[in-house]
Structures are given as C-alpha cells and as structure tokens.
C-alpha cells in the first residue's frame, strides 16, 4: 500500500510531459516488450521443432527409398543367383571362347535387368572358371579381384552384404556406387562365382536429392558412398556415429562450413543382410531462416515501440506547449496584465479554457469597479489522451504461420490416432507451401511441379479411394530437376482430367503423367502427357475445345483454364511450344504439352 502511495506521489508530482512519457512506458513499451519476448521465444521453439520435424521426415523418406531399392536389388540377386542357365555357364568347361560367348548370349535374364531397371548401374559376375573369358556381365576373377576383401568375404559366406565401391575412369575421376555382393552357389563344381550388382548413383540422386536438404549415406563403418554434395564422397560422416548401437539415432545441431545446421542421423538394416546403412540429413538453411524470421519479429516489435513513441513525442510537445501558453496567459491575468494574445490554436477543451479566460478578462475590464463579484466559472480541464489505432499490415499472411498451424492440427490428429486426417493435413500443407511459394514466380523445376502433382493426386485419392489411380512414367535419362517450367502449369490439367474426364467413372479411373523426349524436324521437344481413361469426347466437342483453347470467347466460362495455360506457355516459351488435346469416345483423353528443351534449360532467364 505504501509503495502504491509513493508511486502515486511521484506520478502526480511530475510535469505533464513526464507523466505522458511515463504512461507511454507503462502502457505501451512494457506490455509490447513482455508480449514480444514471449512470442519470440514461443516462435523460436515452434520453428526449431518445425525444422527438426521436417528434417526427420526427409530422413525417413530417404530411408524408405533406400530400403525399397535395396530390397528390390536383393530380389533381383536371388533370381540371378539361382538361375539354372547362369549356373550351367559358370560350371561348364568350354573348349573355345566362341562356345563360351554363345552360351552367355543365350542368357536373357541379365540383359533384361540391365535394360529395364534404371536403378541398376552394372551387373558383374566374377568367376575363377578358366574357360570363361571376360564377356558381357561375366568377368574373369583376376588376382587383383581375388585379393579384394569384398571378393574374399563374398566366397566365404552364403549370405549377402552391401559395400560402397569406388572406381576411377581414364581421366582420374572417382565414382562411388552402392553394391550388393553375394556368392552364387555352384553345386558339384570346383569353381567359385561372386555376383556384384551396382546401384546407379544418378538414379539415387534422382530419387533422394532435395533442394532444401543435404543427404549423405554410408554403410557400416565405411566412408560416405552417396552425398548430395559430391565433394563429400569418400569422406567420413560429419556426425560421430556409435556403430555399437544396433539402431543408432541422432537429432541435433552441427557446425558445417562455419554455419550452424540441423542434422538427423538414422540407421537402416538392409533386407536379409547384416549390413547397416547410416543416413545423415542436414539442413543448412534452417538456422538462417529462423534467424531471419526472428530479426523480422524484433524489427516489428521495435517499430511497434518506435512509431508510437515518435507520435507520443510529437503530441506531447504540441500538447504541453499549448498548456504552457495557456498557463502563461493565465499567469498574466492573475497579475492584472490583461493584454492577452489574440488567438489560441486548437478547438478542444484548452481552446475553450482560453476563450473563457478572454471572457473573464473582458468582464474584469468592464467591471473593474466591482470587487470581484463576478464569479469566474471554473471549467474542468479534462486532459484526454488521443486514441491511437495500430493498423496491422495484414495484406499477406505469413506462410510459416499457416504451416505451423497445419502442423499443430496434424500432430493433434496424429496423437488422436487419426493417421488419415494427419496425412491429409500434411499433404494439404505441402500443396499450400508450393502454391504460396510459387505465386508470382516466373518458373520452377519440372521435378517440383511433378511433386506438386503427386501431392495433389494423393489428396484426390484420399477423397475418392479406389475410384482413381495415378501412374507416372518418366523416360530413362530424364532428370526432371534439370528442366524449368512455369509453376502451377500441370495441376490444373490433372484437375480437369479428374473433374471432366473421370466424372462418370465409378471405379478403375486412371490418371497418367508421362514425360519423354522426341526430335521432330530436328528440334528436341519435351513431351508431357496427362491422360485419363474416362468417357472421352466426340469429334465435334473436341474440335470446339481446341478452338476455345486458342481463341478466348469472353461470353463463356468453361475452358478458360486451358486457354490460360496455352497463353502462358506461348508468352514464356514462344510459338514453338504446343498444347494439343487428343480424345476418343469411351477411350479417354490426353492433353499433350510439347516444349523445346532448349527453352527449359536452367540458364534461361524469365
């Protein structure tokens, strides 16, 4: 109570200017600082968790990809190891090299896998059968090969194992591959054979690489055999891994290249093997992103304090100046100096007080003979603080707020056991991120646009279930990340295929996305086909649609999306690009985009 009285005395003894500044500090500055500190700490914690969750999710994605690939390679090795024709060749003794080559040419299984499985870089069978010369996939085990630890381990155990192998080309360039090694059992034969299947590094890069994260993969206690950063090949993992733990997991911080980054490490036990893959995922942009957002928040807090402070300072000087002027004129009147200033600025209570002062002085002058019989009306001076409205500039909603909110809802659904809702929210957030990040941008990569279509189709499959299936066919050798494309170009076409093409399809509907290259008339074109197996269109309807795509009729509301896509393509890629629609009744519809590949190179400016 005493402290309250003391504070009141200090406040009331202060000058008006000091009182206003004190009120500003108590009412504005202190609450903004307290609330701002709370929001900063809370946002920092949420953003840290958000980035860690995204990093763990990407690490899990890479782990699933590697498990899928290694399992498939294992199944292929099973088929090769127990193929009778291959075993017969390995156990036979051939009189001439021609007989050996004829026998190998009759084996179609190895060529089938090499031609049809993009994940396979090389299939090699090493044998010490002296009658088999090096031909196709069959290699003669040289002393250099047999001295290698992988060869000795391969012939000494029946199970498979994985190893990162390096090779050097004629130009001294070193390449790394993840290889499956296993012994091919040869019954009643003195010879040995070791199968080595190398996984394509480019295929892994296509499946694993992310524009946001750096992924590294090592096997057992060996060096890194795959990395998004090619300079890391053959180096040790950046995190000290405890190889004694059967399921090593690590999530934390790491300083890489003088920059703080998030890191997540997990262990993958390969199928039917004792080999363990260690997946390291790093986010070098996360800390910088969090720091930038915190800088923005601090700047907003400072603006929220500074702008009102400047306005309070201007108002205080103006207000106290007028109060001082009024006091000066009143002091003159109290000393019987009735020569007041002619005007007083403003139209508020102070102006009214000065007007009353003028009336009082006028009455005193007229009734100077009287002894102050006229009673001066005391007017209550009410000093009110002008109302300040802080207009929040909310023309744009921070995307991170939306993502964080969706992630919170997703985690609540996940905690409640509703994985389907959690998955749907995650997909929606991913789709929103892509749309928001690409709104107003000139271009994106075909890989990102394809991922957006994948996400959109996942959402549609959640809606329609088995009614709609989705397939994607990418020509071997095409790396989608190397092609630029206008953002949000493919998803509207896919949406049209679902809404119109599969409108009456109750089940068995299929949406297919195909990407391939052709060279008609000497110009290499990238073909992007989006097809459905719906009801299709008659020739008359198809011709009208083609006209509507080329020439917009302002009186119609349909086909505007296709018209806009066609116009965007022509504006960006020129008249050499094409958009065609093919359809037959009861056979479905195909929308084909044909774009010159030289217009899609990364060095093309928008």
C-alpha positions as CSV (number, residue, x, y, z in Angstrom):
1,X,0.0,0.0,0.0
2,X,2.8,2.4,0.9
3,X,4.6,1.7,-2.4
4,X,1.4,2.4,-4.2
5,X,1.1,5.8,-2.4
6,X,4.7,6.6,-3.1
7,X,4.3,5.8,-6.8
8,X,1.1,8.0,-6.9
9,X,3.0,10.9,-5.4
10,X,5.9,10.5,-7.9
11,X,3.4,10.4,-10.8
12,X,1.3,13.4,-9.6
13,X,4.3,15.5,-8.8
14,X,5.8,15.0,-12.3
15,X,5.2,17.5,-15.0
16,X,2.6,16.8,-17.7
17,X,5.3,15.9,-20.2
18,X,6.9,13.5,-17.8
19,X,3.5,12.0,-17.0
20,X,2.8,11.3,-20.6
21,X,6.2,9.7,-21.2
22,X,5.7,7.6,-18.0
23,X,2.3,6.5,-19.2
24,X,3.7,5.6,-22.6
25,X,6.4,3.5,-21.0
26,X,4.0,1.7,-18.7
27,X,1.0,1.2,-21.1
28,X,2.9,0.7,-24.4
29,X,6.6,-0.1,-24.1
30,X,6.4,-2.6,-21.2
31,X,3.5,-4.7,-22.5
32,X,4.9,-4.8,-26.0
33,X,8.3,-5.9,-24.7
34,X,6.8,-8.6,-22.4
35,X,4.5,-9.9,-25.1
36,X,7.1,-9.7,-27.8
37,X,9.6,-11.7,-25.7
38,X,7.0,-14.3,-25.1
39,X,6.1,-14.5,-28.8
40,X,9.8,-14.6,-29.8
41,X,10.6,-17.5,-27.5
42,X,7.5,-19.3,-28.4
43,X,8.0,-18.8,-32.2
44,X,11.7,-19.8,-31.8
45,X,10.7,-23.1,-30.1
46,X,8.0,-23.8,-32.6
47,X,10.2,-23.1,-35.6
48,X,13.0,-25.2,-34.1
49,X,10.6,-28.1,-33.7
50,X,9.1,-27.5,-37.2
51,X,12.5,-27.7,-38.9
52,X,13.5,-30.7,-36.9
53,X,10.3,-32.5,-37.8
54,X,10.8,-31.6,-41.5
55,X,14.4,-32.9,-41.4
56,X,13.3,-36.1,-39.6
57,X,10.6,-36.6,-42.2
58,X,13.1,-36.1,-45.1
59,X,15.5,-38.6,-43.4
60,X,12.7,-41.1,-43.1
61,X,11.9,-40.5,-46.8
62,X,15.4,-41.3,-47.8
63,X,15.5,-44.4,-45.5
64,X,12.3,-45.7,-47.1
65,X,13.7,-45.1,-50.6
66,X,16.9,-47.0,-49.8
67,X,15.0,-49.8,-48.2
68,X,12.8,-50.1,-51.3
69,X,15.8,-50.1,-53.7
70,X,18.0,-52.5,-51.7
71,X,15.1,-54.9,-51.2
72,X,14.4,-54.9,-54.9
73,X,18.1,-55.4,-55.7
74,X,18.2,-58.3,-53.3
75,X,15.2,-59.9,-55.0
76,X,16.9,-59.5,-58.4
77,X,20.1,-61.1,-57.0
78,X,18.0,-64.1,-55.8
79,X,16.7,-64.6,-59.3
80,X,20.2,-64.3,-60.8
81,X,21.9,-66.5,-58.3
82,X,19.6,-69.4,-58.7
83,X,19.0,-69.2,-62.4
84,X,19.9,-72.5,-63.9
85,X,21.2,-71.2,-67.2
86,X,23.6,-68.9,-65.4
87,X,24.8,-71.7,-63.1
88,X,25.3,-74.0,-66.1
89,X,27.5,-71.5,-67.8
90,X,29.5,-71.0,-64.6
91,X,30.1,-74.7,-64.0
92,X,30.7,-75.8,-67.7
93,X,34.1,-76.1,-69.3
94,X,34.2,-74.5,-72.7
95,X,36.6,-75.6,-75.4
96,X,36.8,-72.2,-77.1
97,X,35.9,-68.6,-76.3
98,X,33.3,-68.7,-79.0
99,X,31.4,-71.5,-77.3
100,X,31.5,-69.6,-74.1
101,X,30.2,-66.4,-75.7
102,X,27.4,-68.3,-77.5
103,X,26.3,-69.8,-74.1
104,X,26.4,-66.4,-72.5
105,X,24.4,-64.8,-75.4
106,X,21.6,-67.3,-74.7
107,X,21.1,-65.8,-71.2
108,X,18.5,-63.1,-71.5
109,X,17.9,-62.5,-67.7
110,X,20.9,-60.2,-67.1
111,X,20.2,-58.1,-70.2
112,X,16.5,-57.9,-69.1
113,X,17.5,-56.4,-65.7
114,X,20.1,-54.0,-67.2
115,X,17.6,-52.7,-69.8
116,X,14.5,-52.4,-67.7
117,X,15.7,-51.4,-64.2
118,X,17.0,-47.8,-64.0
119,X,18.3,-48.4,-60.5
120,X,20.9,-50.9,-61.8
121,X,24.2,-49.4,-63.0
122,X,26.1,-52.6,-63.6
123,X,25.7,-56.4,-63.1
124,X,29.0,-58.3,-62.8
125,X,29.7,-62.0,-62.2
126,X,33.3,-62.7,-61.2
127,X,34.4,-66.4,-61.6
128,X,37.6,-68.3,-61.4
129,X,36.4,-70.7,-64.2
130,X,39.4,-70.5,-66.5
131,X,37.3,-71.4,-69.6
132,X,35.2,-68.2,-69.2
133,X,36.8,-65.2,-70.7
134,X,35.5,-61.7,-69.9
135,X,32.3,-61.2,-71.9
136,X,29.3,-59.1,-71.2
137,X,28.4,-59.4,-67.4
138,X,30.8,-62.3,-66.9
139,X,34.3,-61.3,-65.6
140,X,37.4,-63.5,-65.0
141,X,38.5,-63.2,-61.4
142,X,41.9,-61.6,-61.7
143,X,44.5,-61.7,-58.9
144,X,43.6,-58.1,-58.2
145,X,39.9,-59.0,-57.8
146,X,40.6,-62.1,-55.6
147,X,42.8,-60.0,-53.3
148,X,40.0,-57.6,-52.6
149,X,38.2,-58.0,-49.2
150,X,34.8,-58.0,-50.8
151,X,35.7,-61.0,-53.0
152,X,37.1,-62.9,-50.1
153,X,34.1,-62.2,-48.0
154,X,31.8,-63.0,-50.9
155,X,33.1,-66.5,-51.5
156,X,33.4,-67.3,-47.8
157,X,29.8,-66.6,-46.7
158,X,26.5,-67.7,-48.1
159,X,24.6,-64.5,-47.2
160,X,24.6,-61.2,-49.0
161,X,26.3,-58.0,-47.9
162,X,26.4,-54.4,-49.1
163,X,29.5,-52.3,-49.8
164,X,30.3,-48.9,-51.1
165,X,32.8,-49.3,-54.0
166,X,34.7,-46.7,-55.9
167,X,36.1,-46.8,-59.4
168,X,38.3,-44.4,-61.3
169,X,37.9,-43.6,-65.0
170,X,40.6,-42.9,-67.6
171,X,40.5,-39.2,-66.6
172,X,41.2,-40.0,-62.9
173,X,37.6,-39.1,-61.9
174,X,36.4,-41.2,-58.9
175,X,32.9,-42.6,-58.8
176,X,31.1,-44.4,-56.0
177,X,28.4,-46.9,-56.1
178,X,26.4,-48.9,-53.5
179,X,26.9,-52.6,-54.4
180,X,25.3,-55.8,-53.4
181,X,27.8,-58.7,-53.1
182,X,26.9,-62.3,-52.8
183,X,28.2,-65.8,-53.6
184,X,26.5,-67.7,-56.4
185,X,26.2,-71.3,-55.2
186,X,27.7,-73.8,-57.7
187,X,26.8,-77.4,-56.8
188,X,29.4,-80.1,-57.5
189,X,31.8,-77.6,-59.0
190,X,35.4,-76.7,-58.0
191,X,34.8,-73.1,-59.2
192,X,33.6,-70.0,-57.4
193,X,31.4,-67.2,-58.5
194,X,30.6,-63.8,-56.9
195,X,27.7,-61.6,-58.0
196,X,28.1,-57.8,-57.8
197,X,25.1,-55.6,-58.5
198,X,25.9,-51.8,-58.6
199,X,23.2,-49.3,-57.9
200,X,23.2,-46.3,-60.2
201,X,24.4,-43.1,-58.4
202,X,22.4,-41.0,-60.8
203,X,19.3,-43.0,-60.0
204,X,19.8,-42.5,-56.3
205,X,20.4,-38.8,-56.9
206,X,17.1,-38.6,-58.8
207,X,15.2,-40.3,-56.0
208,X,16.9,-38.9,-53.0
209,X,18.1,-35.4,-53.8
210,X,16.2,-32.5,-52.2
211,X,16.6,-28.8,-52.9
212,X,16.4,-28.0,-49.2
213,X,18.5,-30.7,-47.5
214,X,21.9,-32.4,-47.9
215,X,21.7,-36.2,-47.6
216,X,24.7,-38.4,-47.0
217,X,24.7,-42.2,-46.8
218,X,27.5,-44.5,-45.5
219,X,27.5,-48.2,-44.9
220,X,28.7,-49.9,-41.7
221,X,32.0,-48.2,-40.7
222,X,33.0,-47.2,-44.2
223,X,33.2,-43.8,-45.8
224,X,30.3,-41.9,-47.5
225,X,29.3,-43.5,-50.8
226,X,26.5,-41.2,-51.6
227,X,26.0,-37.5,-50.9
228,X,24.0,-34.6,-52.4
229,X,27.3,-32.7,-52.2
230,X,29.7,-34.6,-54.5
231,X,32.8,-33.4,-52.6
232,X,31.7,-35.5,-49.6
233,X,32.2,-38.8,-51.5
234,X,34.8,-41.0,-49.7
235,X,34.8,-38.8,-46.6
236,X,33.7,-39.8,-43.1
237,X,30.2,-38.9,-42.0
238,X,30.0,-35.5,-40.4
239,X,28.5,-36.9,-37.2
240,X,30.4,-39.3,-34.9
241,X,28.3,-42.4,-35.2
242,X,28.2,-45.0,-32.4
243,X,28.4,-48.2,-34.5
244,X,27.9,-50.4,-31.5
245,X,24.3,-49.4,-31.3
246,X,22.1,-51.6,-33.4
247,X,19.6,-48.8,-34.2
248,X,21.6,-45.6,-33.9
249,X,19.5,-42.4,-34.0
250,X,20.7,-38.8,-33.6
251,X,19.0,-35.5,-34.0
252,X,20.6,-32.2,-33.1
253,X,22.9,-29.4,-34.2
254,X,26.1,-29.4,-36.2
255,X,28.5,-26.7,-37.4
256,X,29.3,-27.3,-41.0
257,X,31.4,-24.9,-43.1
258,X,31.3,-22.3,-40.3
259,X,27.5,-22.5,-40.4
260,X,25.1,-24.0,-37.9
261,X,22.8,-26.6,-39.3
262,X,20.3,-29.1,-38.2
263,X,21.3,-32.8,-38.6
264,X,19.4,-36.1,-38.3
265,X,21.0,-39.5,-38.5
266,X,19.2,-42.8,-38.6
267,X,20.1,-46.5,-39.2
268,X,18.7,-48.8,-41.9
269,X,19.1,-52.5,-41.6
270,X,19.1,-53.9,-45.1
271,X,16.8,-56.7,-46.0
272,X,18.3,-60.2,-45.4
273,X,21.7,-58.7,-44.6
274,X,23.8,-57.7,-41.7
275,X,24.9,-54.5,-43.4
276,X,23.6,-51.3,-42.0
277,X,23.2,-48.0,-43.8
278,X,23.6,-44.7,-41.9
279,X,21.5,-41.9,-43.4
280,X,22.6,-38.4,-42.5
281,X,20.3,-35.5,-43.4
282,X,21.5,-31.9,-42.9
283,X,19.6,-28.6,-43.2
284,X,21.9,-25.7,-43.8
285,X,19.2,-23.1,-44.3
286,X,17.1,-23.8,-41.2
287,X,19.0,-21.7,-38.7
288,X,19.3,-18.8,-41.2
289,X,15.6,-19.0,-41.9
290,X,14.8,-19.0,-38.2
291,X,17.2,-16.1,-37.6
292,X,15.7,-14.1,-40.4
293,X,12.2,-14.6,-39.0
294,X,13.4,-13.6,-35.5
295,X,15.0,-10.5,-37.0
296,X,11.7,-9.6,-38.7
297,X,9.8,-10.1,-35.4
298,X,12.3,-8.0,-33.5
299,X,12.0,-5.3,-36.2
300,X,8.2,-5.4,-35.9
301,X,8.5,-5.1,-32.1
302,X,10.9,-2.1,-32.4
303,X,8.5,-0.5,-34.9
304,X,5.6,-1.1,-32.6
305,X,7.5,0.8,-29.9
306,X,9.2,3.4,-32.1
307,X,6.3,4.6,-34.2
308,X,4.0,5.2,-31.2
309,X,7.0,6.8,-29.4
310,X,7.5,9.3,-32.1
311,X,3.8,10.1,-32.3
312,X,3.7,10.4,-28.5
313,X,6.7,12.7,-28.6
314,X,5.2,14.9,-31.2
315,X,1.9,15.0,-29.5
316,X,3.5,15.7,-26.1
317,X,5.5,18.6,-27.4
318,X,2.4,20.0,-29.1
319,X,0.1,19.5,-26.1
320,X,2.5,20.7,-23.4
321,X,3.3,23.8,-25.5
322,X,-0.3,24.7,-25.6
323,X,-0.7,24.0,-21.9
324,X,2.3,26.2,-21.2
325,X,1.0,29.0,-23.4
326,X,-2.4,28.8,-21.6
327,X,-0.7,28.9,-18.2
328,X,1.4,31.9,-19.3
329,X,-1.7,33.9,-20.3
330,X,-3.5,32.9,-17.1
331,X,-0.5,34.0,-15.1
332,X,-0.5,37.4,-16.8
333,X,-4.2,37.7,-16.0
334,X,-3.6,36.8,-12.3
335,X,-1.1,39.6,-12.2
336,X,-3.7,42.0,-13.6
337,X,-2.0,42.0,-17.0
338,X,-5.0,41.8,-19.3
339,X,-3.1,42.1,-22.6
340,X,-3.7,38.5,-23.8
341,X,-2.7,37.0,-27.1
342,X,-5.5,37.4,-29.7
343,X,-5.8,33.8,-30.8
344,X,-5.2,30.3,-29.3
345,X,-4.6,27.3,-31.6
346,X,-6.9,24.3,-31.4
347,X,-10.6,23.6,-31.0
348,X,-10.6,21.5,-27.8
349,X,-11.0,22.0,-24.1
350,X,-7.8,24.1,-23.9
351,X,-9.2,26.4,-26.5
352,X,-12.4,26.7,-24.6
353,X,-10.5,27.4,-21.4
354,X,-8.6,30.2,-23.2
355,X,-11.9,31.6,-24.6
356,X,-13.3,31.6,-21.1
357,X,-10.1,33.4,-19.9
358,X,-10.7,36.0,-22.6
359,X,-14.3,36.4,-21.4
360,X,-13.2,36.7,-17.8
361,X,-10.6,39.3,-18.6
362,X,-13.2,41.2,-20.6
363,X,-15.6,41.2,-17.7
364,X,-12.9,42.3,-15.3
365,X,-12.1,45.2,-17.5
366,X,-15.8,46.2,-17.7
367,X,-16.4,45.7,-14.0
368,X,-13.2,47.0,-12.6
369,X,-15.1,49.0,-10.0
370,X,-16.6,45.9,-8.6
371,X,-14.7,43.8,-6.1
372,X,-14.6,40.6,-8.0
373,X,-18.4,40.0,-7.6
374,X,-18.4,38.2,-10.9
375,X,-17.8,34.7,-10.3
376,X,-15.4,33.1,-12.7
377,X,-16.7,29.8,-13.8
378,X,-14.3,27.1,-13.2
379,X,-14.2,24.8,-16.1
380,X,-13.0,21.4,-15.5
381,X,-10.0,20.8,-17.7
382,X,-10.2,17.2,-18.9
383,X,-7.0,16.1,-20.5
384,X,-7.6,13.0,-22.6
385,X,-5.1,11.0,-24.5
386,X,-5.8,10.8,-28.2
387,X,-6.8,7.3,-29.3
388,X,-4.1,5.5,-31.2
389,X,-5.0,2.8,-33.7
390,X,-2.3,0.5,-34.7
391,X,-3.3,-0.8,-38.1
392,X,-1.6,-4.1,-38.6
393,X,-0.4,-4.5,-42.1
394,X,-2.1,-7.8,-42.8
395,X,-2.1,-7.7,-46.6
396,X,-0.2,-11.0,-46.5
397,X,-0.4,-13.9,-44.0
398,X,3.0,-15.2,-43.1
399,X,3.1,-18.7,-44.7
400,X,5.1,-20.0,-41.8
401,X,2.0,-19.2,-39.6
402,X,-0.2,-21.3,-41.9
403,X,2.4,-24.2,-42.0
404,X,2.9,-24.1,-38.2
405,X,-0.9,-24.1,-37.6
406,X,-1.5,-27.0,-40.0
407,X,1.4,-28.9,-38.4
408,X,-0.2,-28.4,-35.0
409,X,-3.5,-29.7,-36.3
410,X,-1.8,-32.6,-37.9
411,X,0.1,-33.6,-34.7
412,X,-3.2,-33.4,-32.8
413,X,-4.8,-35.7,-35.3
414,X,-1.8,-38.0,-35.2
415,X,-1.9,-38.0,-31.4
416,X,-5.6,-38.8,-31.5
417,X,-4.8,-41.8,-33.7
418,X,-6.4,-40.5,-36.9
419,X,-3.5,-41.1,-39.2
420,X,-5.7,-40.5,-42.3
421,X,-6.6,-37.0,-41.2
422,X,-2.9,-36.3,-40.2
423,X,-1.8,-37.5,-43.7
424,X,-4.4,-35.3,-45.4
425,X,-3.3,-32.2,-43.4
426,X,0.3,-32.9,-44.2
427,X,-0.4,-33.2,-47.9
428,X,-2.6,-30.1,-47.8
429,X,0.2,-28.2,-46.1
430,X,2.7,-29.3,-48.7
431,X,0.4,-28.3,-51.5
432,X,-0.2,-24.9,-49.9
433,X,3.5,-24.4,-49.5
434,X,4.1,-25.0,-53.2
435,X,1.3,-22.7,-54.3
436,X,2.3,-19.9,-51.9
437,X,6.0,-20.1,-52.7
438,X,5.4,-20.1,-56.5
439,X,2.7,-17.4,-56.6
440,X,4.2,-14.6,-58.6
441,X,7.3,-16.5,-59.5
442,X,8.4,-16.9,-63.1
443,X,9.4,-20.5,-63.1
444,X,10.1,-23.7,-61.1
445,X,11.7,-27.0,-61.9
446,X,9.8,-29.9,-63.5
447,X,10.7,-32.0,-60.6
448,X,9.0,-29.7,-58.1
449,X,5.9,-29.3,-60.4
450,X,5.8,-33.1,-60.7
451,X,6.0,-33.5,-56.9
452,X,3.1,-31.0,-56.6
453,X,1.0,-33.1,-59.0
454,X,1.9,-36.2,-56.9
455,X,0.8,-34.4,-53.7
456,X,-2.4,-33.3,-55.4
457,X,-3.2,-36.8,-56.6
458,X,-2.5,-38.2,-53.1
459,X,-5.2,-35.8,-51.8
460,X,-7.6,-36.8,-54.5
461,X,-7.0,-40.5,-53.7
462,X,-7.8,-39.7,-50.1
463,X,-11.1,-38.3,-51.4
464,X,-12.1,-40.9,-54.0
465,X,-10.3,-44.0,-52.7
466,X,-10.1,-46.8,-55.4
467,X,-12.1,-44.8,-57.8
468,X,-8.9,-43.0,-59.1
469,X,-5.5,-44.4,-59.6
470,X,-2.3,-42.5,-60.5
471,X,0.6,-43.5,-62.6
472,X,3.8,-41.6,-63.6
473,X,6.2,-42.6,-66.4
474,X,9.4,-40.8,-66.8
475,X,11.7,-41.7,-69.7
476,X,15.0,-43.1,-68.5
477,X,17.8,-40.5,-68.6
478,X,15.5,-37.5,-68.0
479,X,16.3,-35.7,-64.8
480,X,13.3,-33.5,-64.0
481,X,15.3,-31.1,-61.8
482,X,17.2,-30.0,-64.9
483,X,14.1,-28.6,-66.7
484,X,12.5,-25.3,-66.0
485,X,8.7,-25.0,-66.3
486,X,6.1,-22.4,-65.5
487,X,4.7,-23.0,-61.9
488,X,1.2,-24.4,-61.5
489,X,1.0,-25.5,-65.1
490,X,0.3,-29.2,-64.8
491,X,-2.0,-29.4,-61.8
492,X,-5.0,-27.6,-63.5
493,X,-4.8,-30.1,-66.4
494,X,-4.8,-33.0,-63.9
495,X,-7.7,-31.4,-62.1
496,X,-9.6,-31.1,-65.4
497,X,-8.9,-34.8,-66.1
498,X,-10.5,-35.8,-62.8
499,X,-13.5,-33.4,-62.9
500,X,-14.4,-33.9,-66.5
501,X,-12.6,-37.0,-67.8
502,X,-13.5,-39.3,-64.9
503,X,-16.8,-37.6,-64.0
504,X,-18.9,-40.7,-64.6
505,X,-16.3,-43.3,-63.7
506,X,-17.3,-45.2,-60.6
507,X,-14.1,-47.2,-60.3
508,X,-11.0,-48.1,-62.2
509,X,-10.2,-44.5,-63.2
510,X,-6.6,-43.9,-64.1
511,X,-4.7,-40.6,-64.4
512,X,-1.3,-41.0,-66.1
513,X,1.6,-38.5,-66.3
514,X,4.2,-39.3,-68.9
515,X,7.4,-37.3,-69.7
516,X,9.6,-38.2,-72.7
517,X,11.6,-36.6,-75.4
518,X,11.4,-36.6,-79.2
519,X,13.2,-34.8,-82.0
520,X,10.7,-33.9,-84.8
521,X,12.0,-31.7,-87.5
522,X,15.5,-31.5,-85.9
523,X,14.2,-29.8,-82.8
524,X,14.3,-31.7,-79.5
525,X,11.0,-31.4,-77.7
526,X,10.0,-32.4,-74.2
527,X,6.6,-34.1,-74.3
528,X,4.4,-34.0,-71.2
529,X,1.2,-36.1,-71.5
530,X,-1.6,-36.1,-69.0
531,X,-4.1,-38.8,-69.8
532,X,-7.3,-40.3,-68.4
533,X,-9.3,-43.4,-69.3
534,X,-12.6,-41.6,-69.0
535,X,-15.5,-41.3,-71.4
536,X,-13.6,-39.1,-73.9
537,X,-15.2,-36.7,-76.3
538,X,-16.8,-36.8,-79.7
539,X,-15.1,-35.2,-82.6
540,X,-17.4,-32.2,-82.6
541,X,-16.8,-31.5,-78.8
542,X,-13.1,-32.0,-79.3
543,X,-12.9,-29.5,-82.1
544,X,-14.8,-26.9,-80.2
545,X,-12.5,-27.4,-77.2
546,X,-9.4,-26.9,-79.4
547,X,-10.9,-23.7,-80.8
548,X,-11.7,-22.4,-77.3
549,X,-8.1,-23.1,-76.2
550,X,-6.7,-21.0,-79.0
551,X,-9.2,-18.1,-79.0
552,X,-11.0,-17.0,-75.8
553,X,-14.7,-16.3,-76.1
554,X,-15.5,-13.7,-73.3
555,X,-19.1,-15.0,-73.2
556,X,-18.1,-18.4,-71.9
557,X,-16.8,-19.5,-68.6
558,X,-15.5,-23.0,-69.4
559,X,-12.1,-24.0,-70.8
560,X,-10.7,-20.7,-69.5
561,X,-8.1,-22.6,-67.5
562,X,-6.8,-24.4,-70.6
563,X,-6.8,-21.2,-72.6
564,X,-4.8,-19.5,-69.8
565,X,-2.3,-22.4,-69.8
566,X,-1.9,-22.2,-73.5
567,X,-1.3,-18.4,-73.4
568,X,1.2,-18.7,-70.5
569,X,3.2,-21.2,-72.4
570,X,3.3,-19.1,-75.6
571,X,4.3,-16.0,-73.6
572,X,7.1,-17.7,-71.9
573,X,8.4,-20.3,-74.4
574,X,7.3,-18.7,-77.6
575,X,5.3,-20.0,-80.5
576,X,7.5,-23.1,-80.8
577,X,5.6,-24.8,-77.9
578,X,2.4,-26.6,-78.4
579,X,-0.7,-27.7,-76.4
580,X,-2.8,-30.4,-78.0
581,X,-5.8,-32.4,-76.9
582,X,-6.5,-35.9,-78.2
583,X,-9.7,-37.8,-77.3
584,X,-11.9,-40.6,-78.5
585,X,-15.3,-41.6,-77.1
586,X,-15.1,-44.2,-74.4
587,X,-11.3,-44.3,-74.8
588,X,-10.2,-41.3,-72.6
589,X,-8.5,-38.0,-73.2
590,X,-4.8,-36.9,-73.4
591,X,-3.6,-33.4,-73.0
592,X,-0.1,-33.1,-74.5
593,X,2.4,-30.3,-73.9
594,X,5.3,-30.0,-76.3
595,X,8.1,-27.6,-75.2
596,X,11.6,-27.1,-76.8
597,X,14.1,-28.4,-74.4
598,X,16.5,-25.5,-75.1
599,X,13.8,-23.2,-73.7
600,X,13.8,-25.2,-70.4
601,X,17.4,-25.1,-69.5
602,X,18.4,-23.7,-66.1
603,X,20.3,-20.7,-67.7
604,X,17.1,-19.5,-69.4
605,X,16.0,-16.1,-67.9
606,X,12.4,-15.3,-67.3
